[in-house]
Every structure is written in C-alpha cells, then in structure tokens.
Amino acid sequence: MASTVTTEPSKDSSASSRPGYGQLLRTRGAWTFLLPGFAARQPFAMLTISIVLLVQHTTGSYGAAGAAAAVTGVSMALCAPYSGRLADRYGQRAVLIPGVLLHTLSGVTLTVLALSHAPLWTVFAAAVPTGASVPQVGPMVRARWGARLKGSPLMPTAAAFESVTDELTFVFGPLLATALCTAVNPAAGLVTEAALTLLGGLLFAARKSTQPQVAVAGHARVEHASALRVPGVRVLIVAFLGIGTVFGGMQVSLAAFTESIGEPGLNGVLYGTFAAGNMLSGLVCGAVAWKVAPRRRLVVAYAALALVASGLWAAHSVLVLAGLGLLVGMCIAPALITGYTLVEDLVAAGARTEAFTWLTGAVALGQAAAVTIAGQLEDHFWGGAGFLVPMGGTVLALVTLLALRSRLETRSRARTVARGVGHRVPVTVD
C-alpha cells in the first residue's frame, strides 16, 4: 500500500515546516476510520467507572467495586496484546467482530448478576470475559495511521491527535456513565457501554479499506516477532503501568470523595476536569515542533507527573482537587504521546498493533491494581487515602524509567527499514 499523505514528507524539522493537524486530517481516507473509531472507543472510558458505581450500589463496598473493576482490567491487560497480535496477523476485522459480540454479551451478563445480588464470585467470573473482549480500537486506529503515514513527519502529530481523541473520550465517557448511573439507574452506564461497543465496533470493523495489510504466510516469521522482545517496549510498559495507577486511583478516590461530601454528581465533573487537562495538553504537544529528543521529553514529563500526583492525597476541597486534577492531566498527555511516538521508532511495522496493545494493556493493568488498592484504602482508612496510589505508582515507575532510559534508544532513522514490511518494497525512513 503506497503512502497516502497529501504532501511529500519534509526533511526539515523546523517549526515552519512541521506539518500540523490540518494536514494530518487531509490525509486521504483518514475520516473513514476516524469517525467510527471515535464512536467505537467511547465506551472504553465508561467501563471501569460503570462497574465501580454499579457494584458499589449493589454491595455498599468500594473494596468490592474496585475488585470487580480490577478483574476486568487485569483480564483486559492480559488479553489485549494477544488481540493485537491476532489483528497484525489476520486483520483487524477478523478480531473485532467476535470481540464486540462477546463483550456485549459479557457486559449484560455482569449487569444482570450484580442487580440480582448474585454471589460476588459470579460477578468476578463475568468480569473476566468482559475485560478480555474489550475491543482495542485505539491501538487499531494508531496502526491505521502508521499504515497511511509510513516514514512521514506527520507521525508525531498523529500520535498527539490520538492522545487528544483518547482524552476526549475520557471527558465525555465518565460524565455520561456517572449521569446515567446516578440519574437513571445504577446499571444504565454498563448497559449503555455494551450497546455503544457493539454499534461502534461493528461500524469500525466495516471500514476494511483502511486497515493495515496482512502479510502473506511466507513472511510470517518476520512479520510476527513479538513486540515484547524490544527492550524499549518493556520500559514503556512500566511507565504506562504508572499512568494506569493515576487513572484507576482517581476514579475510585474521586467517587469516594464526592460521595463523602454528599455531591456524587460532581464525580464526573472532577474526572472530566482531569481528562480535560490531558486533552488540552495533548493539543499543545501535537502542535509543538519538538527539538528535544523523545527519550528526554518522556523523563521530564514523567517527573512532572510524579511530582503533581504526589499532592493529590492532601487535597480536601473540591476546588483544590479540581486544580490538582487539571495539572495531573496536563502532565499525563506528554508522557503518553511521547511513549506512543517512541513505538513508531522502536518497533517494526508488522508488530506495532501488538506494541500499542501492550501499552494500553499496561494502562489497564495499572488501573486495575489501582482501583483495588484505592478501594481498600477508602474502605479502611481516611477519605482521600486512595490518592496515595497515584503517588506510589508514578514514583516507582519514574525510578524504573530513570534507571533503564538507555533502552529507549530508537532505531536509526537514516537506515532503510525492511523488517516488518514483508512482501512490500523496503521503505526508506526520512
């Protein structure tokens, strides 16, 4: 498949020649997968908070609610990379269609079990396939960008755009889920999530023309080497685990905080403020022509994230918590964007969907651990104790990132990359 960028990639890295969002969105065929992709990933931001609010309502325990959400997150984290590998090998459509069907059925089953006050272990059992079948639409969209923009300087802009899109879903998703669960019915959030997953996933799967081509069988050994073999990917997984602890810790702790002050409806507003900071920061990151190396940008952004997240536990008012949440969100976006950008340089094309799903799976795993621990802290200690989880997770990940940052050295951008292209003609990068 030839590159479909509307203009030739420029070798000039200056700000004046840096392509921006306008040029990115003029890429031929982009809108055909962007719109259904946005619809398909929207439910992802609703899943955890919907489970937390439903199970907490039926059991009265944030610990049980966090554990149920954690089972979903762990299941997703373990299965997402294999879903990505299957998509690289057999095509995204072949993975998406059965996945969204299973996810819808599992989500409805979990809802019925929770509302009927079935034994908690049955809710956990239903949470396993619910998490395992979460459609990995975000990584699939990123892989489609990679297929359309091979070797183009638009790739960092595409990574920023996707981060903004992800965070836009995390602005609307928790707000929608919280409103449905508190104003309509505790099960309304999860039922809506399942319905949107089914509709959006099938629409996205229908866009066959933009999915990355699948290699012929004769090149399977080259195309499908695991992305986990790349040392830099393993370092990024640790960093994204820490980011996951921020998402999970804040979801549980914000819900507990707003309930403790008698304003549960503010939960979605506070989490939306956090996500809005991430989204706005992502927009800026995508518009800047960075001259600092990605590895250094990641370390700086992560250090800022750990510093700000360390102050969450001390916030005791809505305004202070909203301000800190905004700052935390603003620090997350640069780390996420830089991490995804590094994947483009570290991993061969034939394994990038898998690499992206390792990172999203790491976020889910960190989120799962965070909701479990934060839920226990909120149940047994003071209100706001759950905010210690984002602090601990980001600090530990920062220490690891500093110790192993040399493994993030990217492949030379000047050499010809043939690995991962398989049956195609080798593509010269830059």
Disulfide bonds with the S-S distance in Angstrom:
none
